Amino acid sequence: MTGIGGTSLWEELITSALLGTDRRTPPEEVMAAGAEAPAALLDAAALHTVRRRAGLRPARAAERPAPAPPDGRPFPPPAAERRLAQLLADRSAPSSGGRRGTAPDLTELLPQWLAAANHHGYQAPPALLPALLDAARARTDLRPPALAFAGSRGLWLARFNPEWRFALRGASGGGALLPEVTDTEAVRRLWEEGLFAERVALLTAVRGDAPDRARALLASGWAAERAEDRLMFLDSLRTRLSDADEPFLERALADRSRNVRATAAELLSGLPHSALAGRMAARARSCLALDPSGGDPLIAVEAPHACDAEMQRDGVVPAPPAGRGKRSWWLGQLVEAAPLATWETRFGGRTVREIVALPVADGWREELHAAWCRAAVRQRDPQWSRALLGSPGSPPETGPGTSPIAERAKLLASLDPAERAEWVAEFIASHGLSEAFQLLGVCSVPWAEPLGRSVVDALDIAREAGSYPWSFSGVMGLAERCLAPSEASRLDLLTATPDEVEGGSPGAGGYWSEAFQRLVSTLRLRAAMHRELTPAAPAG
């Protein structure tokens, strides 16, 4: 078929170009008298290219997309919008490498800006949405606050760029525009027809308002959901988890997906009166007993010899990780899932601190205490967490409780923020900063005064001693993000370059000066950010 521009002739020209005019002479109709074949081919190709383009029929225009749904939240103040544009632009700026200098790291301030903006209930400026979604694509930690700030317009925009598809499956569903949770028909329609992010957000919202209705919504199409979606939906039951959820979770123990079964078992173990918690308690009790035969009582351990089908149904994973013994692996899972109240009765009415202080036979102490740590974290039990943490001023390896810093950091999360800050402050005062990084990471921001003062004092001691400054770069980075901005004026004295100390690291003083200057400027910038985001007081 010959179309506009001579389709068949065009194909012959292409063939001649691909094979070469020596092997395939161009068609006669394009060969002018006396013209060389290569020149004639190029002239004809140019001519027919123009003809083909001029004769191309335009395609039908695609249907215009529906406009973005309205977002009733106010925009940030103009100064705050400019600050956000600066933070997003700095995200893609090339790194200078080497010494960081005295300028604040704007990239690390973006999460705090978003958190403050969401606290004030602002919506994202439309012109900055593309840069905001790009930032969230590059950093998974930004996604929940960025999508909440982007709102329904950000979710609408994400549908037009494949690189932003993460927003359509974001676990938080922060960009979803939800109906009133009391509108039964609208809730049902969105649950059946909505995007995954919208359904997660809807389930979370309904769960917060009426847990029973959320569970019924989840059960309505449970069998038809994909395994990865069932896992995410099941996780929503952590909100307002209660004994009423037990029948649904018991059924989920027979799910086809191992991850779904494991999550169901974890949630059930958080219900101390559930049948699963009772089964786990009975198994764990059979493994631990008080042995007074040697004089002073100690805990005797008899780890399981097998992992039967019933244990596996209740969430016990039979195969241990590499380098781990099977029996210790099974024991740890049983103790972790048993209600902690089990042990006060099992060990003769002793207090939690007395139980933790008991010696453990045959080298099982570390394994047992690690399992109790995981149980205290899972059950968010502050009494057990305090006992397992021990005294912050005592050497961890000599006292009762647990010594690994990673386990202590998890236990701290079970304490209220003020107690957590005091414990870490005393730990730093006693042991310094070398092992405090993970502990500081679980403390509330901004740091409470005793903790902030303890960190600054420890940094000042290291500075005065001429210590190697790069050893403290991680803590200094945390201080930039977590110290209260009001501390800036108190830190001005530390920005001066200290005298070289005999035996200290060469050039350390200059680095310490730069680090404290950067810390002070960052704290002042954070203070300015919060001022810019504060809504103006109403006139009159």
Steps between C-alpha positions, in 0.01 A plus 500: 500500500631841399415770749566869524860566430541175304527231765632234262753741354603597853567137587715462187701808599557354847614169349750678274632700796544189714663284234693776327446639152768266360291198597154650457458780243237758598168485309514645147248774571738668744807478279545831321701496177873504572450484880710270713302235686596601860413867439175407326405274792557773760308759294209262459503410870487868598216569260289202603560566872338842460214349296433231759494747789282749314253228413480342847152507639491621861396243758185553698560702812499295818223567749599769746554361849256593769629785718667425829262469794485807723723528804352726763819544703674839497832562326811570709599864550707644210827491696444133581428423132827662401681298766349176366611589147852555635502166682375312193750672272790418733397132490640466147805721551832319444697411812823690549664198667772524762443736792140603554580858593275716716183511283195301616408181315165604354418150380477376858261779596233408245337230722467750786351763271240251372416381853442858615294584190280195554463592867360838394269337244640662185471371144786491249539791255404356155816628329719306744314168474727350226816574700335371818401170334850466354646544848264237642588260219871531586456469879258248644514666843345812345204322347249501789540872585541603135185318387302636794613852405438440127144398576238406241659720233832321537331160463315630192826624346687176576272313257660678204863407567613136530792611721249612764301178509629435854248763613213289367608208720628704792430315824384816674257604230575855608389646168162332490182706514270301727124506554352546843551173685133508600388504133450124463432500127796726412729293719386177334544644150852629567597172666387303195621739227780711646873489445707307748621817678142624530383167641781491758421857607129421513552190712726694736246780535207265561710297747572815702130584514330160525730196531220248452385657170859507374544132580172417324615700197826307495326164531255574219748431221792348689533181294515688170780740603860449388738367764704822520180702533364271772822558691470879482130494589562267794758744634224760542358291786788618721293814552261438790581130509260321736367159597219551247760454223600153622257290288608672178869468587460134596360434152794689350737249663394262220569751222683388186770765553770432758544874563128542565505207743803645680336842534178347629696303759690813607175694546340216695801479730436866582160400643593347838162327535494348151503126445831527315660690789380225734641228277834679475509558877443129566780404262740758644422398862592142417846622393587709807493408866648618829768263627580551873704181536838673497422739785443830326210470257572515129301461182532157337434484126381205291462626143249331264619185325268540200286759322168325433222605262301675773799713595551593136133596463544733798782680324813313610742493208659152488820575305756711690725754330853395410721443803210470744407177679147370448412455866615848605315646199175330599542593867551867415179511295293335773624733775458805276135415428402408858331771712756645739258461789568126468835525676407665827275203574745247359785626719325505837353850502834676458505854363613569147836637618555193715420269209742681268771480767469121538796299367424275202647150475711353220581821316141582398496848659574700184243309294231529767554870567500577127161327468365693800624821336307421182192417708524828692531695173211312337275537805626853573546415866685782681554299822685221319681754281639680806616174658669380181663837438662502840660810646639740237798576720610138547727315256251306283698178509508479881141560605166326444312553179629525147825653377473531117437863405256407222277315749519786749393747230188292427416471871527877544215547253264342756567780751335840493708772325610679818622181671671393178689829475610485864627142463706582189633821656630305801645232270696766307618666820634163621630342178545783249375514143683208342207260545215749524414553132226233482357608834474861387314391187195385700467819707226750424585813300588760609709344773390584853731736689689242711577290192601795283725634776660157547577468127649849475709447814638172361584665167671786681709254704609327177581839345707614797690171500595542134322174409470388142190702394383270221427232760212719618363602159193276536405646838569852374267436206228382738552807717446725197158341447397425859636764741248763602561813287503707820842344578668702221599800713656274766716333234653819358798471737589161351536631144847645571801295395649339814873490565684191383526240777815299553431150376179609324413442134684749274263763361212379714430849636411638158263215430331538839455872436338434163277229647370725778451791261294272275303378802419854613400617151281191454321558830432861404375393159264249663368776726441720194318214324258460789438876518425510127251215530314647796163636382455873534284608793151612389463875469321673782 
